[in-house]
Amino acid sequence: MIRIAIVGAAGRMGQALVRCSRMMPDLQVVAAVDAATCPLCGKDAGLIAGVGDIGITISHDLPAAVKAADVLIDFSFHENVPLTIKLAAEQRKAVIIGTTGLNPDERAAVDQGARMIPIVWAPNMSLGVNMLFSLVQQAAKALGLDYDVEITEAHHRYKKDAPSGTALRLGENVAEGRGQNFRDVAIYGREGLGGERPRGQIGIHALRAADIIGDHTVLFATDGERVEISHRATSRDAFAKGALRAAQWAGGRAPGLYDMQDVLGLKK
Ligand code: NAD
């Protein structure tokens, strides 16, 4: 039995994790953590997730959760990620990080933690999106710079960071496939007199509306034809199931920074 602690347990993804963990008999939720300011602290995590009482109260005691669990799954807020990693590293526990919007310092904390513990970090944990990453890189390599690439993503109105971590990863896949440095060629939205589109540019555009769970499309266009490769998430369960699969995979691994391509065996 793998004991998991969910960080951000009262949130949309936290609830999906509690719900989906019930379908995995080898996983047991032993702790549910949220921010001290969260009004749902003190309530049963299962009741909040809509699966009935599971006997686990949402608390803000992260150190106790780290102690109780074999693996931590963090879908909270970017500022909290370094603390989750620090506490997990102190007790040599594996961490799955789904939280996006990490700044460079927070990203450095992930790299540092991965020297001591196994960390699976992925901006999008769904199997379909991880297939998309591979397909997009293949397409970019084959089609080359004659095809203009524009990436669009759409998410619900509550999403705090933009563009999505998945859109950025897709941009990196395109750049890698074409032998480019992503930072040099990325442009985020367009406005005003920006001039003609330079060859090799990668455009990234974020839409925010209503309850969209997560759509991503990569457009490859040249004179005379267009190819669009899309993924649409219709339920958060797609991400939750991927994160739980990562938790099953990560326990007992050597320290290091892994992603879903490792978990799903898609790495060449
Ligand atoms: P949400 O706002 O519904 O939930 C976040 C929860 O984290 C809230 O309950 C909040 O109170 C809690 N939280 C904030 N600060 C905290 C702290 N210091 N300690 C503990 N809990 C804290 O958001 P969400 O839609 O569930 O998404 C959470 C994160 O996961 C976001 O960064 C989002 O972009 C990301 N996400 C990743 C994937 C993926 O596949 N990797 C998929 C969906 C969402």
py3Dmol code that shows the C-alpha trace and the ligand (Angstrom):
import py3Dmol

protein = """\
ATOM      1  CA  MET A   1       0.000   0.000   0.000  1.00  0.00           C
ATOM      2  CA  ILE A   2       1.358   3.430  -0.974  1.00  0.00           C
ATOM      3  CA  ARG A   3       0.406   6.191   1.446  1.00  0.00           C
ATOM      4  CA  ILE A   4      -0.217   9.544  -0.218  1.00  0.00           C
ATOM      5  CA  ALA A   5      -0.648  13.074   1.102  1.00  0.00           C
ATOM      6  CA  ILE A   6      -2.472  15.599  -1.070  1.00  0.00           C
ATOM      7  CA  VAL A   7      -1.323  19.216  -0.852  1.00  0.00           C
ATOM      8  CA  GLY A   8      -4.025  21.598  -2.080  1.00  0.00           C
ATOM      9  CA  ALA A   9      -6.636  19.011  -1.083  1.00  0.00           C
ATOM     10  CA  ALA A  10      -9.584  21.419  -1.015  1.00  0.00           C
ATOM     11  CA  GLY A  11      -8.930  22.703  -4.532  1.00  0.00           C
ATOM     12  CA  ARG A  12     -10.359  21.506  -7.830  1.00  0.00           C
ATOM     13  CA  MET A  13      -7.461  19.132  -8.502  1.00  0.00           C
ATOM     14  CA  GLY A  14      -7.172  18.084  -4.854  1.00  0.00           C
ATOM     15  CA  GLN A  15     -10.782  16.950  -4.932  1.00  0.00           C
ATOM     16  CA  ALA A  16     -10.253  15.065  -8.212  1.00  0.00           C
ATOM     17  CA  LEU A  17      -7.250  13.310  -6.611  1.00  0.00           C
ATOM     18  CA  VAL A  18      -9.295  12.243  -3.589  1.00  0.00           C
ATOM     19  CA  ARG A  19     -12.057  10.995  -5.912  1.00  0.00           C
ATOM     20  CA  CYS A  20      -9.788   9.104  -8.326  1.00  0.00           C
ATOM     21  CA  SER A  21      -7.605   7.602  -5.582  1.00  0.00           C
ATOM     22  CA  ARG A  22     -10.644   5.556  -4.564  1.00  0.00           C
ATOM     23  CA  MET A  23     -10.303   3.612  -7.846  1.00  0.00           C
ATOM     24  CA  MET A  24      -6.691   2.613  -7.100  1.00  0.00           C
ATOM     25  CA  PRO A  25      -6.612  -0.084  -4.457  1.00  0.00           C
ATOM     26  CA  ASP A  26      -2.853   0.171  -3.892  1.00  0.00           C
ATOM     27  CA  LEU A  27      -3.070   3.891  -2.957  1.00  0.00           C
ATOM     28  CA  GLN A  28      -4.366   5.270   0.319  1.00  0.00           C
ATOM     29  CA  VAL A  29      -4.896   8.947   1.123  1.00  0.00           C
ATOM     30  CA  VAL A  30      -3.423   9.401   4.603  1.00  0.00           C
ATOM     31  CA  ALA A  31      -3.297  13.205   4.745  1.00  0.00           C
ATOM     32  CA  ALA A  32      -5.013  16.154   3.091  1.00  0.00           C
ATOM     33  CA  VAL A  33      -3.409  19.587   3.411  1.00  0.00           C
ATOM     34  CA  ASP A  34      -4.518  23.021   2.358  1.00  0.00           C
ATOM     35  CA  ALA A  35      -3.622  26.634   3.155  1.00  0.00           C
ATOM     36  CA  ALA A  36      -4.184  27.869   6.721  1.00  0.00           C
ATOM     37  CA  THR A  37      -6.583  30.441   5.271  1.00  0.00           C
ATOM     38  CA  CYS A  38      -8.709  27.815   3.493  1.00  0.00           C
ATOM     39  CA  PRO A  39     -12.242  27.789   4.943  1.00  0.00           C
ATOM     40  CA  LEU A  40     -12.519  24.034   4.250  1.00  0.00           C
ATOM     41  CA  CYS A  41      -9.753  23.142   6.754  1.00  0.00           C
ATOM     42  CA  GLY A  42     -11.294  20.950   9.435  1.00  0.00           C
ATOM     43  CA  LYS A  43     -13.713  19.285   7.020  1.00  0.00           C
ATOM     44  CA  ASP A  44     -13.412  15.700   5.785  1.00  0.00           C
ATOM     45  CA  ALA A  45     -11.535  15.560   2.439  1.00  0.00           C
ATOM     46  CA  GLY A  46     -13.882  12.895   1.064  1.00  0.00           C
ATOM     47  CA  LEU A  47     -16.994  14.878   1.893  1.00  0.00           C
ATOM     48  CA  ILE A  48     -15.528  17.920   0.128  1.00  0.00           C
ATOM     49  CA  ALA A  49     -14.642  15.766  -2.902  1.00  0.00           C
ATOM     50  CA  GLY A  50     -18.164  14.334  -3.011  1.00  0.00           C
ATOM     51  CA  VAL A  51     -17.231  10.709  -2.259  1.00  0.00           C
ATOM     52  CA  GLY A  52     -18.437  10.563   1.346  1.00  0.00           C
ATOM     53  CA  ASP A  53     -16.524  10.560   4.616  1.00  0.00           C
ATOM     54  CA  ILE A  54     -13.008   9.034   4.257  1.00  0.00           C
ATOM     55  CA  GLY A  55     -11.876   9.841   7.789  1.00  0.00           C
ATOM     56  CA  ILE A  56      -9.178  12.281   6.647  1.00  0.00           C
ATOM     57  CA  THR A  57      -9.561  15.874   7.788  1.00  0.00           C
ATOM     58  CA  ILE A  58      -8.185  18.696   5.654  1.00  0.00           C
ATOM     59  CA  SER A  59      -5.537  20.403   7.777  1.00  0.00           C
ATOM     60  CA  HIS A  60      -2.771  22.959   7.286  1.00  0.00           C
ATOM     61  CA  ASP A  61      -0.194  20.787   9.049  1.00  0.00           C
ATOM     62  CA  LEU A  62       2.167  20.047   6.154  1.00  0.00           C
ATOM     63  CA  PRO A  63       5.007  18.611   8.325  1.00  0.00           C
ATOM     64  CA  ALA A  64       2.621  16.021   9.827  1.00  0.00           C
ATOM     65  CA  ALA A  65       1.374  15.099   6.344  1.00  0.00           C
ATOM     66  CA  VAL A  66       4.932  14.598   5.085  1.00  0.00           C
ATOM     67  CA  LYS A  67       5.651  12.342   8.037  1.00  0.00           C
ATOM     68  CA  ALA A  68       2.537  10.211   7.467  1.00  0.00           C
ATOM     69  CA  ALA A  69       2.946   9.685   3.708  1.00  0.00           C
ATOM     70  CA  ASP A  70       5.248   7.797   1.357  1.00  0.00           C
ATOM     71  CA  VAL A  71       4.518  10.181  -1.531  1.00  0.00           C
ATOM     72  CA  LEU A  72       3.283  13.792  -1.582  1.00  0.00           C
ATOM     73  CA  ILE A  73       1.149  15.077  -4.446  1.00  0.00           C
ATOM     74  CA  ASP A  74       1.173  18.884  -4.691  1.00  0.00           C
ATOM     75  CA  PHE A  75      -1.492  20.699  -6.697  1.00  0.00           C
ATOM     76  CA  SER A  76      -1.556  23.929  -4.703  1.00  0.00           C
ATOM     77  CA  PHE A  77       0.026  27.300  -5.446  1.00  0.00           C
ATOM     78  CA  HIS A  78       3.479  27.970  -6.876  1.00  0.00           C
ATOM     79  CA  GLU A  79       4.706  29.812  -3.771  1.00  0.00           C
ATOM     80  CA  ASN A  80       4.091  26.703  -1.668  1.00  0.00           C
ATOM     81  CA  VAL A  81       6.108  24.298  -3.817  1.00  0.00           C
ATOM     82  CA  PRO A  82       9.576  25.014  -2.280  1.00  0.00           C
ATOM     83  CA  LEU A  83       8.227  24.255   1.221  1.00  0.00           C
ATOM     84  CA  THR A  84       6.639  20.965   0.111  1.00  0.00           C
ATOM     85  CA  ILE A  85       9.944  19.955  -1.454  1.00  0.00           C
ATOM     86  CA  LYS A  86      12.071  21.069   1.504  1.00  0.00           C
ATOM     87  CA  LEU A  87       9.999  19.092   4.005  1.00  0.00           C
ATOM     88  CA  ALA A  88       9.807  16.043   1.724  1.00  0.00           C
ATOM     89  CA  ALA A  89      13.574  16.131   1.119  1.00  0.00           C
ATOM     90  CA  GLU A  90      14.249  16.254   4.872  1.00  0.00           C
ATOM     91  CA  GLN A  91      12.322  13.002   5.272  1.00  0.00           C
ATOM     92  CA  ARG A  92      13.348  11.446   1.943  1.00  0.00           C
ATOM     93  CA  LYS A  93       9.796  11.225   0.603  1.00  0.00           C
ATOM     94  CA  ALA A  94       8.920  11.265  -3.106  1.00  0.00           C
ATOM     95  CA  VAL A  95       6.989  14.259  -4.489  1.00  0.00           C
ATOM     96  CA  ILE A  96       4.670  14.638  -7.461  1.00  0.00           C
ATOM     97  CA  ILE A  97       4.279  18.280  -8.489  1.00  0.00           C
ATOM     98  CA  GLY A  98       1.395  19.274 -10.693  1.00  0.00           C
ATOM     99  CA  THR A  99       1.391  22.916  -9.585  1.00  0.00           C
ATOM    100  CA  THR A 100       2.244  25.285 -12.436  1.00  0.00           C
ATOM    101  CA  GLY A 101       3.421  28.902 -12.675  1.00  0.00           C
ATOM    102  CA  LEU A 102       6.734  28.306 -10.847  1.00  0.00           C
ATOM    103  CA  ASN A 103       9.142  31.277 -10.980  1.00  0.00           C
ATOM    104  CA  PRO A 104      12.898  30.714 -11.519  1.00  0.00           C
ATOM    105  CA  ASP A 105      13.643  30.503  -7.751  1.00  0.00           C
ATOM    106  CA  GLU A 106      10.856  27.974  -7.246  1.00  0.00           C
ATOM    107  CA  ARG A 107      12.086  26.038 -10.256  1.00  0.00           C
ATOM    108  CA  ALA A 108      15.589  26.037  -8.687  1.00  0.00           C
ATOM    109  CA  ALA A 109      14.085  24.585  -5.498  1.00  0.00           C
ATOM    110  CA  VAL A 110      12.700  21.705  -7.587  1.00  0.00           C
ATOM    111  CA  ASP A 111      16.124  21.055  -9.129  1.00  0.00           C
ATOM    112  CA  GLN A 112      17.795  21.190  -5.731  1.00  0.00           C
ATOM    113  CA  GLY A 113      15.251  18.835  -4.145  1.00  0.00           C
ATOM    114  CA  ALA A 114      15.680  16.359  -6.971  1.00  0.00           C
ATOM    115  CA  ARG A 115      19.272  15.780  -5.822  1.00  0.00           C
ATOM    116  CA  MET A 116      17.886  14.210  -2.659  1.00  0.00           C
ATOM    117  CA  ILE A 117      14.516  12.678  -3.558  1.00  0.00           C
ATOM    118  CA  PRO A 118      12.590  11.497  -6.621  1.00  0.00           C
ATOM    119  CA  ILE A 119      10.420  14.333  -7.964  1.00  0.00           C
ATOM    120  CA  VAL A 120       7.964  13.958 -10.817  1.00  0.00           C
ATOM    121  CA  TRP A 121       7.173  17.409 -12.165  1.00  0.00           C
ATOM    122  CA  ALA A 122       4.851  17.864 -15.112  1.00  0.00           C
ATOM    123  CA  PRO A 123       2.740  20.828 -16.182  1.00  0.00           C
ATOM    124  CA  ASN A 124       0.182  18.378 -17.505  1.00  0.00           C
ATOM    125  CA  MET A 125      -0.191  14.885 -16.155  1.00  0.00           C
ATOM    126  CA  SER A 126      -2.683  13.512 -18.656  1.00  0.00           C
ATOM    127  CA  LEU A 127      -1.637  10.594 -20.832  1.00  0.00           C
ATOM    128  CA  GLY A 128      -3.142  12.251 -23.922  1.00  0.00           C
ATOM    129  CA  VAL A 129      -1.166  15.462 -23.483  1.00  0.00           C
ATOM    130  CA  ASN A 130       2.044  13.565 -22.966  1.00  0.00           C
ATOM    131  CA  MET A 131       1.393  11.775 -26.268  1.00  0.00           C
ATOM    132  CA  LEU A 132       0.750  15.241 -27.765  1.00  0.00           C
ATOM    133  CA  PHE A 133       4.216  16.404 -26.632  1.00  0.00           C
ATOM    134  CA  SER A 134       5.837  13.560 -28.597  1.00  0.00           C
ATOM    135  CA  LEU A 135       3.638  14.022 -31.692  1.00  0.00           C
ATOM    136  CA  VAL A 136       4.254  17.782 -31.816  1.00  0.00           C
ATOM    137  CA  GLN A 137       8.009  17.375 -31.581  1.00  0.00           C
ATOM    138  CA  GLN A 138       7.931  14.784 -34.379  1.00  0.00           C
ATOM    139  CA  ALA A 139       5.777  17.059 -36.573  1.00  0.00           C
ATOM    140  CA  ALA A 140       8.020  20.081 -35.948  1.00  0.00           C
ATOM    141  CA  LYS A 141      11.103  18.080 -36.896  1.00  0.00           C
ATOM    142  CA  ALA A 142       9.518  16.733 -40.072  1.00  0.00           C
ATOM    143  CA  LEU A 143       7.837  19.955 -41.246  1.00  0.00           C
ATOM    144  CA  GLY A 144      10.682  22.320 -40.347  1.00  0.00           C
ATOM    145  CA  LEU A 145      10.799  26.094 -40.526  1.00  0.00           C
ATOM    146  CA  ASP A 146       8.628  26.368 -43.664  1.00  0.00           C
ATOM    147  CA  TYR A 147       5.624  25.855 -41.388  1.00  0.00           C
ATOM    148  CA  ASP A 148       4.622  28.709 -39.083  1.00  0.00           C
ATOM    149  CA  VAL A 149       3.679  27.472 -35.615  1.00  0.00           C
ATOM    150  CA  GLU A 150       1.062  29.064 -33.373  1.00  0.00           C
ATOM    151  CA  ILE A 151      -0.009  27.515 -30.075  1.00  0.00           C
ATOM    152  CA  THR A 152      -3.355  28.341 -28.488  1.00  0.00           C
ATOM    153  CA  GLU A 153      -4.564  27.247 -25.088  1.00  0.00           C
ATOM    154  CA  ALA A 154      -7.891  27.775 -23.340  1.00  0.00           C
ATOM    155  CA  HIS A 155      -8.658  27.373 -19.635  1.00  0.00           C
ATOM    156  CA  HIS A 156     -11.319  28.267 -17.080  1.00  0.00           C
ATOM    157  CA  ARG A 157     -11.653  31.792 -15.740  1.00  0.00           C
ATOM    158  CA  TYR A 158     -10.070  30.892 -12.375  1.00  0.00           C
ATOM    159  CA  LYS A 159      -6.674  29.827 -13.717  1.00  0.00           C
ATOM    160  CA  LYS A 160      -4.080  32.147 -12.215  1.00  0.00           C
ATOM    161  CA  ASP A 161      -1.080  31.734 -14.539  1.00  0.00           C
ATOM    162  CA  ALA A 162      -0.824  32.322 -18.287  1.00  0.00           C
ATOM    163  CA  PRO A 163       0.162  30.923 -20.667  1.00  0.00           C
ATOM    164  CA  SER A 164      -0.330  27.404 -19.324  1.00  0.00           C
ATOM    165  CA  GLY A 165       2.694  25.320 -18.437  1.00  0.00           C
ATOM    166  CA  THR A 166       1.507  22.856 -21.075  1.00  0.00           C
ATOM    167  CA  ALA A 167       1.540  25.522 -23.808  1.00  0.00           C
ATOM    168  CA  LEU A 168       5.097  26.430 -22.817  1.00  0.00           C
ATOM    169  CA  ARG A 169       6.156  22.785 -22.916  1.00  0.00           C
ATOM    170  CA  LEU A 170       4.567  22.427 -26.369  1.00  0.00           C
ATOM    171  CA  GLY A 171       6.556  25.469 -27.497  1.00  0.00           C
ATOM    172  CA  GLU A 172       9.737  23.852 -26.179  1.00  0.00           C
ATOM    173  CA  ASN A 173       8.865  20.645 -28.045  1.00  0.00           C
ATOM    174  CA  VAL A 174       8.452  22.582 -31.306  1.00  0.00           C
ATOM    175  CA  ALA A 175      11.718  24.472 -30.772  1.00  0.00           C
ATOM    176  CA  GLU A 176      13.583  21.283 -29.898  1.00  0.00           C
ATOM    177  CA  GLY A 177      12.176  19.497 -32.949  1.00  0.00           C
ATOM    178  CA  ARG A 178      13.400  22.349 -35.167  1.00  0.00           C
ATOM    179  CA  GLY A 179      16.761  22.872 -33.450  1.00  0.00           C
ATOM    180  CA  GLN A 180      15.834  26.293 -32.020  1.00  0.00           C
ATOM    181  CA  ASN A 181      16.174  27.942 -28.625  1.00  0.00           C
ATOM    182  CA  PHE A 182      12.561  28.419 -27.465  1.00  0.00           C
ATOM    183  CA  ARG A 183      13.239  31.660 -25.555  1.00  0.00           C
ATOM    184  CA  ASP A 184      14.704  33.282 -28.664  1.00  0.00           C
ATOM    185  CA  VAL A 185      11.697  32.594 -30.891  1.00  0.00           C
ATOM    186  CA  ALA A 186       8.652  32.673 -28.580  1.00  0.00           C
ATOM    187  CA  ILE A 187       6.175  35.548 -28.778  1.00  0.00           C
ATOM    188  CA  TYR A 188       3.282  35.841 -26.330  1.00  0.00           C
ATOM    189  CA  GLY A 189       0.186  37.369 -27.941  1.00  0.00           C
ATOM    190  CA  ARG A 190       0.511  40.209 -30.449  1.00  0.00           C
ATOM    191  CA  GLU A 191      -0.591  43.807 -30.329  1.00  0.00           C
ATOM    192  CA  GLY A 192       0.163  46.984 -32.249  1.00  0.00           C
ATOM    193  CA  LEU A 193       2.629  47.508 -35.067  1.00  0.00           C
ATOM    194  CA  GLY A 194       4.766  44.437 -34.508  1.00  0.00           C
ATOM    195  CA  GLY A 195       5.724  44.113 -38.164  1.00  0.00           C
ATOM    196  CA  GLU A 196       5.710  41.029 -40.355  1.00  0.00           C
ATOM    197  CA  ARG A 197       5.930  37.579 -38.803  1.00  0.00           C
ATOM    198  CA  PRO A 198       9.570  36.450 -38.721  1.00  0.00           C
ATOM    199  CA  ARG A 199      10.371  32.976 -40.020  1.00  0.00           C
ATOM    200  CA  GLY A 200      10.712  30.455 -37.208  1.00  0.00           C
ATOM    201  CA  GLN A 201       8.712  32.423 -34.647  1.00  0.00           C
ATOM    202  CA  ILE A 202       6.471  30.456 -32.243  1.00  0.00           C
ATOM    203  CA  GLY A 203       3.299  32.324 -31.215  1.00  0.00           C
ATOM    204  CA  ILE A 204       1.584  31.480 -27.921  1.00  0.00           C
ATOM    205  CA  HIS A 205      -1.911  32.653 -27.034  1.00  0.00           C
ATOM    206  CA  ALA A 206      -3.986  32.153 -23.886  1.00  0.00           C
ATOM    207  CA  LEU A 207      -7.785  32.249 -23.721  1.00  0.00           C
ATOM    208  CA  ARG A 208      -9.608  32.355 -20.392  1.00  0.00           C
ATOM    209  CA  ALA A 209     -13.327  31.589 -20.279  1.00  0.00           C
ATOM    210  CA  ALA A 210     -16.015  29.972 -18.149  1.00  0.00           C
ATOM    211  CA  ASP A 211     -15.334  26.387 -17.047  1.00  0.00           C
ATOM    212  CA  ILE A 212     -12.977  25.152 -19.814  1.00  0.00           C
ATOM    213  CA  ILE A 213     -10.846  22.449 -18.216  1.00  0.00           C
ATOM    214  CA  GLY A 214      -7.920  22.622 -20.653  1.00  0.00           C
ATOM    215  CA  ASP A 215      -7.640  22.817 -24.452  1.00  0.00           C
ATOM    216  CA  HIS A 216      -4.372  23.001 -26.408  1.00  0.00           C
ATOM    217  CA  THR A 217      -3.878  23.263 -30.168  1.00  0.00           C
ATOM    218  CA  VAL A 218      -0.633  23.478 -32.102  1.00  0.00           C
ATOM    219  CA  LEU A 219      -1.097  24.890 -35.589  1.00  0.00           C
ATOM    220  CA  PHE A 220       1.482  24.193 -38.299  1.00  0.00           C
ATOM    221  CA  ALA A 221       0.702  26.353 -41.326  1.00  0.00           C
ATOM    222  CA  THR A 222       2.430  26.898 -44.646  1.00  0.00           C
ATOM    223  CA  ASP A 223       1.185  28.433 -47.899  1.00  0.00           C
ATOM    224  CA  GLY A 224      -1.523  26.073 -49.110  1.00  0.00           C
ATOM    225  CA  GLU A 225      -2.160  23.908 -46.034  1.00  0.00           C
ATOM    226  CA  ARG A 226      -2.571  23.728 -42.288  1.00  0.00           C
ATOM    227  CA  VAL A 227      -2.118  20.920 -39.789  1.00  0.00           C
ATOM    228  CA  GLU A 228      -3.656  21.265 -36.330  1.00  0.00           C
ATOM    229  CA  ILE A 229      -2.889  18.894 -33.484  1.00  0.00           C
ATOM    230  CA  SER A 230      -5.264  19.301 -30.539  1.00  0.00           C
ATOM    231  CA  HIS A 231      -5.976  17.916 -27.121  1.00  0.00           C
ATOM    232  CA  ARG A 232      -9.081  18.650 -25.084  1.00  0.00           C
ATOM    233  CA  ALA A 233      -9.468  17.642 -21.463  1.00  0.00           C
ATOM    234  CA  THR A 234     -13.104  17.045 -20.569  1.00  0.00           C
ATOM    235  CA  SER A 235     -12.551  16.209 -16.905  1.00  0.00           C
ATOM    236  CA  ARG A 236      -9.874  16.923 -14.283  1.00  0.00           C
ATOM    237  CA  ASP A 237      -9.801  13.189 -13.704  1.00  0.00           C
ATOM    238  CA  ALA A 238      -7.418  12.951 -16.696  1.00  0.00           C
ATOM    239  CA  PHE A 239      -4.770  14.909 -14.724  1.00  0.00           C
ATOM    240  CA  ALA A 240      -5.582  13.279 -11.384  1.00  0.00           C
ATOM    241  CA  LYS A 241      -5.230   9.756 -12.761  1.00  0.00           C
ATOM    242  CA  GLY A 242      -1.862  10.669 -14.289  1.00  0.00           C
ATOM    243  CA  ALA A 243      -0.647  12.130 -10.982  1.00  0.00           C
ATOM    244  CA  LEU A 244      -1.756   9.028  -9.090  1.00  0.00           C
ATOM    245  CA  ARG A 245       0.009   6.853 -11.642  1.00  0.00           C
ATOM    246  CA  ALA A 246       3.125   8.966 -11.028  1.00  0.00           C
ATOM    247  CA  ALA A 247       2.759   8.342  -7.286  1.00  0.00           C
ATOM    248  CA  GLN A 248       2.624   4.579  -7.921  1.00  0.00           C
ATOM    249  CA  TRP A 249       5.746   4.869 -10.083  1.00  0.00           C
ATOM    250  CA  ALA A 250       7.844   7.255  -7.944  1.00  0.00           C
ATOM    251  CA  GLY A 251       7.998   5.430  -4.619  1.00  0.00           C
ATOM    252  CA  GLY A 252      11.415   3.834  -4.165  1.00  0.00           C
ATOM    253  CA  ARG A 253      12.987   5.497  -7.257  1.00  0.00           C
ATOM    254  CA  ALA A 254      16.476   6.978  -7.142  1.00  0.00           C
ATOM    255  CA  PRO A 255      16.619  10.746  -6.493  1.00  0.00           C
ATOM    256  CA  GLY A 256      16.161  12.756  -9.670  1.00  0.00           C
ATOM    257  CA  LEU A 257      13.834  14.979 -11.643  1.00  0.00           C
ATOM    258  CA  TYR A 258      11.377  12.961 -13.689  1.00  0.00           C
ATOM    259  CA  ASP A 259       8.416  13.852 -15.869  1.00  0.00           C
ATOM    260  CA  MET A 260       5.384  12.024 -17.188  1.00  0.00           C
ATOM    261  CA  GLN A 261       7.345  10.836 -20.193  1.00  0.00           C
ATOM    262  CA  ASP A 262       9.423   8.809 -17.683  1.00  0.00           C
ATOM    263  CA  VAL A 263       6.349   7.595 -15.807  1.00  0.00           C
ATOM    264  CA  LEU A 264       4.576   6.509 -18.986  1.00  0.00           C
ATOM    265  CA  GLY A 265       7.703   4.994 -20.532  1.00  0.00           C
ATOM    266  CA  LEU A 266       7.573   7.398 -23.501  1.00  0.00           C
ATOM    267  CA  LYS A 267      11.190   8.574 -23.170  1.00  0.00           C
ATOM    268  CA  LYS A 268      13.465   7.395 -25.956  1.00  0.00           C
TER     269      LYS A 268
END
"""
ligand_1 = """\
44
NAD
P -7.405 25.561 -7.031
O -7.218 27.032 -6.811
O -8.781 25.019 -7.221
O -6.754 24.735 -5.823
C -5.535 25.051 -5.232
C -5.647 24.712 -3.760
O -4.356 24.910 -3.181
C -6.647 25.622 -3.028
O -7.521 24.846 -2.236
C -5.739 26.491 -2.175
O -6.348 26.900 -0.950
C -4.568 25.552 -1.939
N -3.370 26.244 -1.483
C -2.938 27.505 -1.775
N -1.828 27.792 -1.074
C -1.538 26.674 -0.350
C -0.525 26.344 0.584
N 0.432 27.226 0.917
N -0.535 25.099 1.131
C -1.482 24.209 0.829
N -2.517 24.472 -0.030
C -2.515 25.691 -0.611
O -6.487 25.199 -8.276
P -6.497 23.871 -9.152
O -7.304 24.106 -10.381
O -6.787 22.693 -8.287
O -4.971 23.847 -9.635
C -3.911 23.791 -8.691
C -2.590 23.867 -9.425
O -2.443 22.717 -10.265
C -2.447 25.074 -10.360
O -1.114 25.501 -10.350
C -2.829 24.504 -11.720
O -2.302 25.243 -12.790
C -2.216 23.145 -11.607
N -2.768 22.114 -12.503
C -1.880 21.235 -13.001
C -2.330 20.188 -13.775
C -1.332 19.169 -14.245
O -1.726 18.194 -14.910
N -0.051 19.311 -13.905
C -3.683 20.048 -14.068
C -4.572 20.971 -13.528
C -4.098 22.000 -12.725
"""
view = py3Dmol.view(width=600, height=400)
view.addModel(protein, "pdb")
view.setStyle({"model": 0}, {"cartoon": {"style": "trace"}})
view.addModel(ligand_1, "xyz")
view.setStyle({"model": 1}, {"stick": {}})
view.zoomTo()
view.show()
